[in-house]
């Protein structure tokens, strides 16, 4: 894993595990989106279900990925405090590759256990926002590309189960190509 936590002697990331599509994922997203919208009140502009759990039929790590847009980061400390109050932990080390987002995780305190939710916070209509939504929408609209992505993910999970950072890095070329096709 990249960043400070990945280099700390106490840190060992959860293993990569891909599981069959679970029809409860959209329900879990909707429940969390409602909680986020209620908690963040006027600070949040939009919330979207992203990542593999947002693509019907696609196997994935069983972590609900959520994208939340704020008007700007001027009041980020307040947003972070509100998110902490509903169980999210701010993980700035996850932002090393893209400073236009803030990343939070929700789930067990034991960082070797798989989290339940992964929250990306960015400014509304930012390039980051457009990239993640376009990637999701492209996979939803192109089942053959979603199937190719799944093959890649399974192969990488087999090879890098103990190294989630490598798993993620090795998906980047595929993700960037899909984003290009999606016009981002």
C-alpha positions, 0 to 999 in steps of 0.5 A: 500500500502506498503512503505513510500507513503502508510503510508503518510497521503496525500496518498490514492491509486487508487481503484482496478478495473478489466475490460474486455480485451481491444484490444487497450492494445497491441497498447498502449504498442507498442506506449509506448515501441517505446517512451521508446526505443527512449528516453532511446536510448542506455541505454535500452537493451530490452522492454517487455509488461508484466502483465495481459494486455499482455495476450490476452483475460485476464481482468485486471486493465487498466494499461499497465505494461512494463518491460525495461532492462538496462545493469546495474544501473550505470547510473540510475540517467540519466535514471530516468531524461530521464523518468521524461521528458516523464511523468514517476514518480520514485516510490522507495517505490514500490521496498521494496519487490525486490531491483533488480528493479526500478519502475516508474508510468505514469499517473495523478498526483493525486495518487488516480487516476489510472495510465496509465503505470507502468514501471519496470526497471531491469538489462537485464537477471536478475532473476526479468526479467526472472520471469516476462517474464516467468509468462506472457509466461506461462499464454499465453500458458495455458488458464486454468491457465489464467482463474484461475488467473482471478478468483483470481483477481476478487475475490481479487478486490471484497474483497480489492478494496480499498487496492491495496497493499493487492490485490497485496500481496494476489496474490503472492502465485499464481504468485510464483506457476506459476513461479515455473511451468514455471521453474523460 
